[in-house]
């Protein structure tokens, strides 16, 4: 997807250098800066501090982190240590574990001397597959949007999204935003309501940035406003991403998603979740109270970064540090509130039986591919 | 209610000076500064820029604004101009119009030479009545909390509130927070989840400040978190204020209230609204799409004020001004989601028939008093 008119991925490797580069997303939308990851710890730090975030991009970054770690220690013990270290950076996203498991399996099949090479190939493959998967999610989701738009010709389809599930959350295209990019390419007029997404403001900082760079009409709102917009009739569909979806179709995503799903249901507005199949945690049935919810630092709520009067980035405290704060990062939207799961394999209802069918289909395909 | 261990009202008149003073709430929680209102325009500006906010305090400030205006022009035309000017400052709160109408009626009954005196007396009476009304709301609400707490002895009752409906939103005591202050006095243990309340952060800035000064346990959360806390079983009751409630029991309050009401209903958690009867707009039946919803400036969402690295208050931009923003300030919670209305006359169900009964009761009392 384009930035300043040029195509970009959110993570890439400089030719012949074996150093992955990322965009430091904590500086967006104020400044667009690339950052080089030179070690396993660099990668872990980038994930922990959310320079990279979004389930698919976390997975891709961890894969490269493992490759960087292998340069120092290609032993099985070293590999398993590195894997554990990376998995501990963020507890909720399931792609992180998925990407690490895939890397470990692939790498352990090789002799120690070949492991680093194999890791670089595997990480690159994870990235390329992510791009292809998301583009496919975009095509599948476009059909959903097209159908919804059919009932209001000559007017833009009004889409509400939460957090950032765009190309910055993946390697490219995004999940929830991929159908929107495909809609633009197909000439289907859309307008996107962008939830600010406190406490880290990924909506206002990242989604609005992405949409502006792509020239897609959008409006930033506070997280409190979505229900009122639905009451006004100004939302046709809600489209969000997912950090982990259970085998029963419960969707764990950025905190606040559940509230928007409730409002959508109250107005019979379709609520779709776009996700790669790798985001489904087949080991979990019900999600509420079961998916581990990351509790992040109070400072994320208390301290806000923005451009100060002198033009520099400044951090300001909204209130002082003695005020107690709770900061859960995710919530679970029960499957009963989800209209459909938009995956690279098609649209699935958020129901155990349908998802079981998806699982079997994916296992068969993977089996055939390998 | 206390600040720094001393009792304060949110608006008061210096003895013999006929100058009302307010606390500049836009500087809280960073700095506690009184400000003198010397003219009608000072009062209008204080309301418009939200140095004072909260439906009852807006009404009280407007009453003093009218008194200040009469010093310059005690004619009926001047009075009506002043009234119109004040009413235009905030379109949603119904107490504003209620207080102005009461002032105009009272003042017009006097000869021109007596009008200013009468206005000062009437404004003071509005303030004193507000304090008494809110204290009564506190007593009525305490019984509601006591009943809820009975099912969990030895554990604090977990209350979630949105925005600020405390003493800073009224002349003293508050509406939603009055029962909490009464609970503290009665030795009933409570803990309050304080919604940050974007975009102006009245929860984190004002409610948390009030609760801290009174020594009531509380935790600030982002507006997105309430649903998750309910999923975790950490909320026993939601208690909010109201800017305007219709005769059918639909509750207009700070944007985002509706989303919390939906989540409460999804968990069968009681959702109470505390309000003086003067907040009820008897002219409106259904509220959704009917109560005028103030659209405020984009800069409220884009610009955040906090304490910068040097200790000064600094405004920072979260994103640049070309990004489109929508900023509706209120939403309407349909009566079907409201467990009860806590008023100075008792707890009423949010239903047309019950509220008709309340109206008749109030009219009878007012008739007898006058």
Interface residues (C-beta under 8 A of the other chain):
Chain A: X29 X193 X196 X197 X198 X199 X201 X204 X205 X208 X209 X212 X217 X218 X219 X220 X221 X222 X223 X224 X225 X226 X227 X228 X229 X231 X232 X254 X255 X256 X258 X259 X260 X262 X263 X266 X288 X289 X293 X301 X303 X304 X305 X306 X307 X308 X309 X314 X315 X316 X317 X318 X319 X320 X322 X323 X324 X325 X326 X327 X328 X330 X331 X332
Chain B: X29 X193 X196 X197 X198 X199 X201 X204 X205 X208 X209 X212 X217 X218 X219 X220 X221 X222 X223 X224 X225 X226 X227 X228 X229 X231 X232 X254 X255 X256 X258 X259 X260 X262 X263 X266 X288 X289 X293 X301 X303 X304 X305 X306 X307 X308 X309 X314 X315 X316 X317 X318 X319 X320 X322 X323 X324 X325 X326 X327 X328 X330 X331 X332
